[in-house]
């Protein structure tokens, strides 16, 4: 039996992010690692994206001779003096004018080029002999249509400074200045070691208890994007000795080691203890969320001098110029990266990118930051810096930021995020309507083309997004529920909202609620779909459910939608009609924000049933008991309905192909799509 290494916890208390960085920088400086890595010389064709290690000075003027800038005739400018339509000037071919192509060297006596299209070729007879000549009808100033020597750059001139990330056009300038190689900072070699007995590679059919390992893909892509060279190691099970051996192997030939997962304080979280055994554990726990169980440490490379690297493909580096020291440092920093996907990605942004930037001799990346109005109140822990994911769009004259899921395991929230809002430690949260600073993940141009939808969840939102993307627009959405969507419209925080709110008095959908929540805002209510609502149940209906009355059976566990959702209001209306108290329903207080999340709860057997749409049940292979047909409308403020930004959305509603794609989903009917239900306000 292997020795149990978890004899005592090495988990430390969270420390502030600034202090964690101070400790890391101090350790890197002590190891002589808080500076650019060694320089190397590479061929220009391999230099794209690399960072210059020294200034580049032109060794050759460009052009390095006086060159014709046009096809035509090289002439002396003084010979063209006075030429006009009424008084053309004739120049002899040979003594006075010489044909020349673009790029040809200018004759020593010439200082201008007359374009070929401005020349009339003629033949003169002088003393009985024919000779070729040209007739011109415009005068030229000296050096017209001539590229003077050094026009682009002059020998000894600075072409590019040190610390510059090379773009395609830069390579041309360097070549034009007389160089075919360039000295750049060596790319940092980063080892990424995924750990976890429960992990399986992508493409593996995952069984219950198994997790597809993709954090190493994300981390490696981040490293490559930021200028490093990543090595992904095979998955290592939760075994102290195996993890230690792999870290030792990685230390032999890498500048930085990222160990993914095993960074917390559980019985199989060994990363901190391994780092402590191989070197020095600097930090275990940083006051940031998501991502607080971060490990920072330094280990000795001497453990890895005889390591076996068989089967591990290490990225190749360009051969160094003779005399350049390529020796690796005696110490290797190790970062224990939390296992949750969002935590892992943010750890890369917070710790890895600035370290790679330092090693590459460039400043850390500074994302574009803008001010936006926050849509709804959120609370935050007083002791942590929180990195809150948001979706962003311009609504009228204001930029709007709406919070997305805060779960550390919700990687799709990073995919959908337009940016990050930092809530500093000591701040309890953000109020609705507050101005926040957003660090953008997308370009401002993308934000300006974004249609922002806040409201009820519907399965066709993804189809909308795909259609609009093909039309050059972009749809960004957040699930607030139907009431939340109308409130967002009342605050002018969205371009439209999806809504399916049943008025119990009239039996009509949405209109009464629009009158109540949007009394002063002109809106157009556009028909979208009707859809089936009912009970989502496991295959075969093992609990023998027939309708809502069965929810009161003590053995039935229900999963509900959030307050303000149209489905929640629909449920409450019918429960009241039936005289059934919510307290009698087990699980009534457990809430999910989408129909798919309700279906997932049923599929995972954490609930026996939930109220939702047929398409959600169909998507996860569940059964469905139909109960109601409801109308789902798009509520669009008139100012946006008439704006060019929403034109692609309105065109979509008339598109036959889009309608067919919606009709193909179970329980949908597109008959009302595009019709004007009402104009209000």
N, C-alpha and C positions, 0 to 999 in steps of 0.2 A: 504494500500500500504506500502511496506517495505521501510525503510529509505534508501536513496541513500548514500552509504558510500564513493563514489568517489568524495567528495567535493573538494579535492585538491590532486595533484599528490604527491606520496611519492617515485616516481622513482628517483633514484640517478644517477649521472654520473658514467660511467665505471671507475673502478680503476684498477691499475696493479694487476696481480695475486699474486705476492709476498706480496703486501700490504694487499690484502684481507685475505691471510693466516695469516699474522701477527695479524690482528684484530681478526680473529677467534681463534687463539691460545691464545691470551691474554684473551679473554672472557672465554675460556675453563679453562685456568689456574686459573682465578678468581673464577670460579665455582668448582675448584678442580676436573676438569674432564680431564685434559691433562695428564693422567696416565692410567695404566691398571685398568680395573674394578676389582671387588672383585673376589677372588679365590674360587673355589669349588672343591670338591672331587668327582670323577666319577669312575665307574667301567671301567676296561680296555677295555671291549667290546664296550663301548660307547665313547672311547677316540680318535678314529681315526680322524685326522685332527685338533684336539684341540692343544692348545699351552700351554706348561708346565709353571706353575706359580712359580716353584722352582726347584732347581737341584734335580736329582734323583740319590741317592747313593745306591749301592748294599747292601742289608741286608743279602745276602746269596752268597757264592761263587758258581760259575758255571763252571764245575760241583763241587758239594760239597764233592766229594770223588774221589779217583783214579778209573777211569773206563776203561774197555776194549774198544778199538776203532775198534776191528775186532772180528769176530767169530774165535775161535781157542783155543790154550792152553796157560794158564798163566804159565810162567816159570821164573827162575832166568836167567838173561842174561849171567852170568858167566858160567852157566851149558851148554851153547851152544857154548862156545869158541872152536875154531878149527874145527867146523863142516864144511864139504864140500862134494862134490859129491864123492871124492875118500876116504874120511874119515868121514862117517856119524856118528852122535852121537845118542845114544839110551837113552831115558829118561823114567823113570817108571811113569805110571799113578798113581797119589796119592802123593807120596813123592816128585817127580820131576816136574810133570806137571798136571794141572787140567783143564778140559774143561771149557770154558767160552764163553758166548754170548756177542755180542756188547752191551755195556751199563752196563754190570754186574760189581759190585765192584771187584777190584783186591784183591786176598789174600794178607795178610800183608807181606808174605815172597817173593812175586813175584814182578818183576819190568819190565816185557816185555810180549808180546803176540805173539806166533808163529801162523800165519794165518793157518786155517784149510787146505787150498789148498797146503800148503808147508809141510804137515805132512804125513808120511806113518805109518798107524796103523799096529802094529805087535803083536805077542804073543810069549813071551819067556818062557823057562822052566829052573827054577833055583831050585836046590836041589829037583828035581822031581816034583816041583809044577809049574803050568802055571800061568803066570802073564801078564797083559796087559802093552804095552809100545808103545812109538812112536819113529820113526826114523826121524831125521832131517838132512838136508844136507846144512844148511847155518847158520851162527852165527848171533846173534842179539846184537845190542848195547842196553844198559840200557834205558828203557822207550820207546822202539820201540812199536808202535801200542797201546799206552796207553794215554788216556786223563787225564793229571794230574789235581788234584784238583786246581781250580782257573784258568785253561787254558783259559777260556773265560773271566771271570771276577772274581775278588777277593772281598770278603765282604769289604765294606767301599769305594770301587772304584767308581768314577763318571761314571754313565751310560749315562745320558743325561743332558745337561745344561738347565737352565731356558730359556724361550723364544724360545723353539724348537717346530716346528710344527710336530706333531706325524705322522709317516708313518707306514704302516703295519709291517715292520720289527722291528720298535722301540717297538711295543707292545710286541713282543716276547722277546726282550731283557729285558724289564721291568719285565715281568712275570718271566723270568729266574733268575732275580736278587732277587726274593723273594717278589714281590709286586703284589697285585691284584686290587688296586685302585691307583689313581694318582691325584695330585692337579693341576688343570688347570685354566686358566683365564676364567671367565664366558663369554659366547657368548653375544655380544651386541644385544639387542632387537631393531629392526628397524621397524618402522611403515611406510608404503608406502600408501599415500592417493592420488588417481587419481581424478582430478577435471575437470569439463567441461560439460556443458549442452549438447554439441554435441557428447559426447562420448557414445559408446555402447560396451558391452562386446564382446570378441572374439566368433565367431560362429554366431553372429547376422547378418542377412542380412542387410547390411548398405544401407540406402537410401541417396539421395543427401543431403549434408549438415551434414551427420553423419560420425563420424570417429571411427574406431575400436580401442579400448584402449588396447595397448599392452606394453606401456612403463613400467607399473607396473610389468609386467612379466620379462622384462629385468632387471629392478632395483632389483627386489627380487632375481633373479638368480645371479646377481652380488654380492649382500649382502651375499648370502649363499656360493658362491664360495670363498669369502674373509673371511669367518669364522663367519659371523653374523647369526642371526636368523630373518627372514623377516616375517612381517604380512602385507598382502595385504588387504586394506580396500575396500569396495564397492565404485563405482563411485559416487562422490558427485557433484551435479549440481553447476553452478556458482551462488552461493547464500552466501552472507557474513556470515549470522548467521549459516547456515549449515556447512560451512567450519570451522568457529570458534569452533562450538560444536564438530566437529570431531577431530580437533587438540587437544582440551581439553581432549577428550576421550583417544586419543592416548598417550598423555603426562602422563596419570596415570600409564602406565605400560611399557613404552618404553624408551630406552636410546637415540634414535635419531628419528626424524620425517622427512620424505621426502615428500614434497607436490609437486605433478607433475602438471605443467602448472599453469596458473594464475600468472606467475612470471614477466610478462612484465608490461606495463603501460596502457593497454586498459581499456575500461569501465567496463569489467567483470573480470579484473585481481585483485583479492582481497588478494592474499597471503601476500604481503608486509604489507598491512594495518592490517591484522589479527595478524601477528607477532608483529607489532608495538603496537597493543592494548594489547596483552597478555604478552609482555616482551620488548625486545630491538631489534630493527632492526639494524644490524651491517653493512651489505653491501647489496646494490641493484644495481647490474651491475658490472661485472668483464670484463676486457679487454681481453677476449679470444673468439676465433671463431673456430667452432661453440660453442654456449652456453653462450653468454655474459649476458643475463638477469637473472643471478643467484642471489638468495636471501640467505643471511646468517643471522641467528638471534638466540637469546636465549630467551626462555620463562620460566615462573615459573611453576613448577609442581603443585603448590598449587591450580591452576585452575582445576586440574584434580583429586583431592582427592576423590570426590564422583561421578566420571564419571561412566556411565552405559556402560559396555563392552559387553552387550548382542549381540550375533551373530558374534562377532569378535574372531576368533580363534588365540590366542597368543601362540607361540611356547613354549613348556615346557622346563624348565631347570632341570638339575640334582639337587637333594637335596644337599644343602651345608653341609659340615662337621660342627658339633656343634662349635659355637664360631666364625664362619666366617660371617662377616657383609654383608648381601645381600641387604641392604637398597639402594634404588635408590637415585640419587642426587636430590637436591632441584631444579635444573634447567635442561632443556632439550634443546639441540641445534636443530634448525630447518633449513633445507635447502630447499629453493624453487627451484625446478628443472625445467628448460625450457621444453616446450612441444614438440619441434621438436625431433624426435627419436635420431638422432645423437648427438644433444646437451645434451639430457638426459643421454645417455650412457657415453659420455665424462665427464659430470659433476660427474657421479659416479666414474670414474677413477681418476679425478682430486681432488675431495674433500672427497668422502665417503671412498674410500679405505685407504688413509693415516690415517683418523680418526679411522677406525676400527682397523688398524694395531696398532695404539697407545694403544687403549683399550685392545687389545689382547696381548700386551707385545712383539710384534715382529716388525722388521723393515718394512717399506713400501716395496711393491713389486718393484723389479727392473727388468724390462723386458730386455731381451737380446738386445743389441744395436750393429749395424754394420754399416759400411760405404758403400754407394752405389752411383752409378752414376745416376743423375736425367735425365729423358728423354726429357722433354720439358719445356719451359719457363712458369712460372706462376707469377702473380702479387699478392701482399698481402697488406692489410691495414697497414700503418705505426704504428698505435696506438695500435694494438692488437697482442697478441700471437695467431697464427693460428695453429691448429692441422690438418694437411693435410693427408688424407688417401692415401695410395699408395699400389700398387701391386709390388711384388719383385720376381726376379728370377736371376739365374746365367747364363749369356750368355758368353761363352768362359771363360776367366779368371776374368771377372768383374761381380759384383753384380749390377743389374739394378733396379731402382725404377721408376715406372710410376704412375703419379697422377690419382686418381679416381675422381668421382663426388664430388664437394665441397658443395653441397646442404645440409643444416641442416636437411631436411626432408627425405633424401635418405638413409634409413636404410640398403638397399642392399649394399651400398658402404662400410658399416662397416662389412657386411657379407663377402664381397669379399676382404676386405683389409688384406694385409699381415703385415702391420705395419703403424706407424704414423711418419710423419716428422714434427717437430716443427719449424715453422718460427717465430722467436722472434719478439716482437714489435720493431719498428724502422728499420726493414729490409723490403725493398720494394717487395721482392719476391725471386725466385730462377731461375737461368739461366739454359738453356739446357746444359748438360755436366758437371754441377757443382757436386761436391761431397757433399752428404748430410748424416746426421746421422739418421738411421731408428730404431725406437723402435719396435721390432718385436712382432706381435701377434701370430705368428706361430713358430714352432721349426725350427732350422737351417736345420735339415734333410728334412723337408717338402719343404723348400726353394730350397734345392739342387736338389730335384726331380721335380721341377716345370718347365713346358714348357711354355715359355712366348710368347704370340701372341699379336702383336700390328698391327692394321690395320682396315679393313672394318668390319662393323657389319654384322652378318648373323644369322638367326634364329637357325641354327644348332650348334652354338657354345656350347650351353648348352648340346646338345646330345654328342658332342665331349668330353666335360668335364666329363660327366657321364661315357662314355665308358672308357676313360683313367683312371679315378679313380678306376674302377674295375680291371684295369691292373697294379695298383700300381704306376701309374704316376699321375701328377696333372697338369691341364691346368689353367693358369691364363691369362686373356685378358683385354685389354683396347681398347675402340673404338676411333681410331684416324682418321678414314677414309682411303681409299686406298692409297692416296698420303702420308699421315702421316705414314702409315705402311712401305712404301718403304723407306721413309727418315729415319725411325727408323732402318731399316735393313742396310742402308748405314752407320749409326753410330754404328752398331753392338750392338743394344740395344734390339733385339728380336730374337727368334729362327725361327719364320716364320711370314708371313703376309698374310692375305686374301686380294685379290685385284680383282676389276672388272672395270678397266680403259679402256674405248673405245678410240682407236686412230682414229680420224675423217678422217685422210688421207688414212689409209690402211683398216679400218674397223676391224682390229685385236684388240684383248684384251691384255692389260698389257705389251706386249713385247717392244713396243717403249718406254714406260715409264721406264721399267727396264733398257734399254740401256742408258737412260738419267740420271737416278738417281742412278744406281748401275753399273757404267761402269767398275769399277775395282774389283768388288766382284763376284766371280763365284757363280751362283745360279742355282737351278733346279726349273723349273716351272711345278708344278704338277696339273693336272686337278682335279677339285673337283665336281662342280655341274653346271648345267645351271638352271636358275630360271627366272620366269616371273616378269617383272617390269611393272607398270601401275599406274593408278590413284586410290588411296584409297578414297572411297566415302561413305557417309552414306547409310544405307539400303534403297532400293527403288529409289536411285538416284534422290532425290527431286529437285536438281538444273538442272537436265536433261543434264548432262555433256556427251560429246562424245570423247573428246581428248584434247591435249595440247592447241589447239587454243582457247578453252573455258576459259583458265586462264586469258585471256585479258578482259573478261567481267567484268565490274566494280563491279557487285554485288558478285563476287566470291572471297572468301578469301582462299589463298593458304598457306600451311606450307612447308617449304623447309628443305633440309639437309645442314649440315655445309660445308664450303669451304674445298675442298680437298677430299670430299666423292665421290666415284665413281658414285653414283646416282646424285649428284649435277652436275658433269661433263657431265653425260649423258643428263640431262635436258638442260644444257647450250648449248650443241651441237645441240640438236634438235630445241631449240628456235632460234639459229642462222640460222639453215637451213630454218626455217619458216619465218625468218625476224621479229621475235617478240622480242621486247626489254624487259629486266627484269623489268625496271621501270614501265612497263604497267601492271605488275602483283601485285595485292594487297597481301601482305604477303611474297613476295619473300625474304625479308631481315630477316624474322623470321626463326631461325635455330633450328633443333633438331639433336641429334647425333645417333639415331638408327631408324630403320624402325618401331619398336614397339612404339616409342615415337611419330612418325608421325601419326600412327594409333590411338594412344590415343588422340591426338589433334583433330582428326576428330570425334572420338567417343564422346568426351566431347563437341562437337559443337563449339570449339574455332576456327575451320577452316572448310571450306567446302570440301577440298580435299588436298591431298599431293601425291607426287610421291614416290612409295615404292614397296615392293615385295608382291605378292599375299598372302603368308603365314601370313604376318603381318595383313592384312585385315581379313583373315579367323580367326585368333586368337581372334580378338575382335568382331566378328560377323558383319563385315562391307562388303559392296559390293566392286567390283573391276572391273576396265576397263582395260583389258590387252592391252599393247602397244608394248612392246619389250621383246625379249628373250636375255639374256646375259649370258656370261660365267664367273664364279667365280672361280679363281685359287688360289692355295697356292704357294706363292713364298718363297722358302727355300734356304738359303745360303748353298753351297755345304758342308762346314765344319760341319754344323748341320745335313744335310741330311744323312751324313755318320756316325753320332755319335750314340752311344747306347741310348742317352737320347731321341732321336726322333724315335727310333725303334717302340715303341708302337703306335705312330701316323701313321707311314707308314703301320703297320699291320692293323690298324683300317680301312684304305682306302680299304683294300682287304676283309674286314669282311662282309659277306652277311647279317648278322643281322643288322649291323650298316647301311648298304645301304638301307635296308627295312625301317628302322626307319626314314631315311631322305626322301625316296620316299613317305612316308605316309603324309608328309607335303604338303600343297597345293602349286602348282606351281613349284615344284622341279623335276629335272631329274638327276639321278646319273650316266648316261652313261659315262661321262668323268672321273669319280672318279678313281684316282690311276694312270692314264696314264701320261706319260712324255710329256708335251707340248713342252718344249724346255730346253736345257742346255746352259747357257749363261755365259759370262764373261771369 
